[in-house]
């Protein structure tokens, strides 16, 4: 049985996904369809975990003026709603899906602002949830006005309480979290190739370069480093070795939005069920990501579909 997972999203979003036969810049475009979903990286992770049957608590900051879509998602999927409401509207992110090129263009709008009182309330809630070995997924960007050391702060507090922190962020917020002392570092991180290159300040053109960079981060005290590589799949490094899994060819891309979040959800789903084979952990993560590509919104196909995708994924050990 899977243990309860807590996700934390400080900058959630309503994802408006607009599908187009082809996107023409500077011209009038006629959409074929549009979907609006409650999202944000941690919300997406929570949604996919719930689809797989993992008990999940979704926490963070949510604008009270347009919270209905989030509340409906949580109610529909049995996710415990632990979001702290703040004044204003949660941001909207516009996703333009170009069917002809099989790609997605993101337009992310400004989000809510947070005050110290809301953060203190959120900290108390997280402290109550923290248990030895429980997985906490800290995911996404930080809202305007929030100190870029916020993820580092939560990493320090939660690891001190015995939690296993999974961090999926980028830029300065990631840099500050990875500058913590070894004992306070996140247990697992999931940058993509570009985010890892930005953090290290150098290009990583080959798979061996990425694996070497992941091992470098491990040597600093991060137990597990997973790097998402888009069409090239993903790479996982732990103390037991490194594995690479190639992405599956899919007949049709419905939306790439949230595929990285689904990867995180799959990894955590395997880990929360006490899976100790790292190839199997990566396999389930990649199956979640592949399944998500066939969906609009933060949802997985049925479990039989995910198992079939997982069976087709063959992680390769690199060392």
N, C-alpha and C positions, 0 to 999 in steps of 0.2 A: 504494500500500500504506500502511496506517495505521501510525503510529509507536506504540511502547509507551506506555501511560498508567499512571500510578501514582495510586491512590486512598488516602486516609488517613482512617480512622475511629477516633476515640478513645473513642467511647461506643456500640459496636454493640448490637444487640438481637435477641432472638428475637421476631419479630412473630407474635402469635397473632390471626388474623383470624376473627372470629365473625360469621356472616351470619344476620340475623333478618328474618322477613317484615315486622315493625315493632317498633321499640324503645319499650317502655312503662316510663317511669321509675317506680320504687317498686313494680313488679309483677314476678311471675315471668314470665320470657321464655324461650321454647323456640327454640333455635337450629336453623336448617335445615342448617348445615354449619360446620365449623371447619378452618382450615389453620394450620400452624406453619411459618414460614420464617425462615431466617437473614437478618437485615436490619441496619438502621443505614444512614444516608444514603450513606456512601462505599461500603458493601457493595452497596447497591442500584445505585449508579452502575456499579460494577465488573461486576455481573451483567448489566446491560443492554448494556454495552460488549462483553462476551464474547459475548452472543447475536448481536451485529452483526458479530462476527469481529475486533474490535480486540484486540490483545495487551494484557493488563492485569496489573498487579501490585497486589494488595490488601494494604495495611499498616495497622497500628494496634495497639490493645490488646485482648486477648481473654481472658475468664475461662477458665482451663484446665479447670474442672470440668464445663462443658457446651459444649465446643467442637465436638462431633461434627457438629452440623447445619451449621456453617460449613465445616468441613473437607470434608464431603460436597458442599456447593455448589461449593466451589473445585475439587474433583476432577472433578465432573460437567461443569464449564464450562471447564476448562483454565485457571483463574485461578491465577497464582502466589501462594501463601500466604506472606506476609511479616509476619504478625501476631506481635507479641511476647506470649507467654502470661504472665498474671499470676494470682495466687491468687484463688479464688472463682468465682462464677457470673456470666456475662454476664446483663444484665437482660432481663426479658420486658416487651414492650409489647403491650397488648390493644387490638385494633381492632374496634369494633362497627359493622358495616355494616347500616344500616337500608334495606331494599329499598324500602319504601313512600315514603320521602322522598329516596332516592338520595343519602344522605350517610353519612359515617363519623365516629364518635366515638372519639377516642384516649384511652387511659389508659396513661401512660408511668410505669413503675416505676423505682425507684432502680437505678443501675448499679454497676459495679466502681469501685474506687479505684485510683489509680496512684501509684507511688513514683518517685523520681528515677532509680533504677537502670534501671527499665523505659523511662523517657523517653530516657535517655542511649543505651540500646541501640537504640531506635527512631531516634534522631537519626543514629547511625552508619549504620544501614541506609539511611535516606533520602539521606544524603550520597553513599553508593555508587551510588544510582540516579539522582542528579541529573545531567542533561546539558543542554547549551545548547539551549533551545527545547522540552524535554520538558514535557508537561502533567502537573501534579500537582493532583489534586482533593482539597481539604481540606474535609470536609463533616461537618455535624452539631453536636451539643452536646458539651460537655466533661463528663467524669465528676466526681463529687464529690471535692473535695480538690485538684483540678487548678487551677492559676492561670488566671484568665480571659484572661491575656495569652498563653496557649499558642499560639493560632493566629497571633498577631502574631509570636511567636518563630519559628515554622516559616516564615511568609512571608518574614521577614528572611533566614533562613538559606538558603532555597531560591532566592529571587530573586538572592541574591549569587552563587549557583552557576550562574546563567543559566536556571533553570527558569521556566516560565510557570505561575503559581499561579492556580487557579480556586478561589474560596472561596464556600461556601454555608453560612452560619451566621447567627446572630442575637444580639440582646441585647448584653451587655457584651463578649462575645468578638469580635463583629463591630466594635463601636465601637473597641476597642483596635487591631484590625488596620487599620482605616481611619484611625487616627491616626498611622500610620507615615509616615516621610519618603517623598516621591514615588518614589524609587528602590527602596524596599522594599515598596511597595503590591502587593496581588494584581493579576494581569493582568486577570482577569475576576471579577466577583461576580454572584450570582444571588439577591438577596432577593425575597421576595414583597411585595405591596403593604403589608401590615401591618408587616413587618419594616423596610421602608424608611421608613414613617411613624414608627415607633418610633425609628429612628436619627436622623431629621431633627427629631423633636419637633413635627411638624405633619401635618395631614391632607392627603391627595392625592386629592381627589374626582374629578378629571377626568383623561382620558388625557394632555392637554397638561401638567397639573401633574406627572404621573409622568415624562413625557419631559424636562421642565425639570429635575427633580430628578436624573435620570440624567445629563444633560449637566453639571450642577453637580459630580457625582462624577467625571465624566471630566476636568473642568478641574483637579481635584486630582491627577490622575495615573493613574487607573484606565482601562485601554485600552478595556475592553468592560463595559457594565453591562446585564444582562438582568433584567427584573422580571417575575415570574410573576403572573398576574392571575386565576387560577382559571378560572371560566367565561368570562371576558373574554379569555382567551388569554395572550399574553406580548408584551413590548416589548423590543427590543434597540437599544442605542445604541452606536455606535463613532465613531471620528474621521471615518468616511465618511458618517455620517448615522444616522437612526433609522428603525426599521421596527416595525410592529405586525402580529401575526398573530392572527386570531380562532380560538377553539377550535372544533373540529368537533363537531356534534351526534352523539352516539353512541346507538345503540339501547338499550344496557343498561350500567349501571355495575356492574362486579364489585367493584372496590375503588379508591378514590382514593389509598390509601396508596402512596407512592413515585412519584406522578406528577411531582412537582417534581424528584425525583432522575433520573427518566427524561428529563426535559427537559434537565438538565445533561449526561446521558450522550449525548443526541443532538447537542447543541452541540459537545461534545468529540470525538465520533466524526467529525463533519464537519471540525473544525479539525485533528484528527490525520491526516486524509486530505488535508490541505493545501488545503481548500476556502477560497477567498478572496472568494466572493460572500456578503455578510452575509445577504441574503434567503434564500439556500440554507441557510446555517448555521441560521437561525431555523426554516426549514421542516422540516429534519430533526429539530431539537429538539422541535418541536410534534408531529411524527409519532410520535416515541418516546413522548411523554407520552400521546397519544391511544391508541396501542397498548397501553401499560401499563394504562390504565383498563379494558381488556377482560380483564385477567389478575388472578389472585390470586397475590401474591408478586412478587419482583423479577425479572420475566421479560417478554420481548417476544414478540409473535407472530412468525410467520415473516417473512423479508425481503420477500417479495412483498406481504404485507399492509402492512408499513411503507411500502413504495414507493407503494402505492395511496393510503394516508393522506396521504403527502407530496404527491402529485399534486393532492389536493383542497384543500391549504392554500395560500392566496394572501396572502403578506405584503404589506402596504401601506406604502410609503415615506411618512414624515411630513414630510420637509423636502427 
